[in-house]
Amino acid sequence: MAEQQAPQVQIKADEKELVALYSNLVMIHHNAEEFTLHFIYIFPNGTHGKLMSSTIVSPGHAKRLWRALGENIARFEAQYGTIREAPAPEPPTNIGFVQ
């Protein structure tokens, strides 16, 4: 008996969802039910920033994302070499959301 393949999942995306956003800071918060990731762009002058996107995922999905990122970084470095990191800046303690 031939093995049945699962049908391909079709994902719809409008043009605005296909436009990528750049983030140079991610703030992560969690509780027992979910992880919240706030993707932020801090402007070069360092005096203000903009929330680009927020994503909320389950703890299980957060762990799968963490694993997938690690696997992709390993493949990237195998192909292109070690990713060089700039020294980590001191995290600002005065970040807050305004309306």
Secondary structure, DSSP 8 states (H G I E B T S, - for coil): --------------HHHHS----SEEEEEE-SS-EEEEEEEE-TTSS-EEEEEEEEE-HHHHHHHHHHHHHHHHHHHHHH------------S------
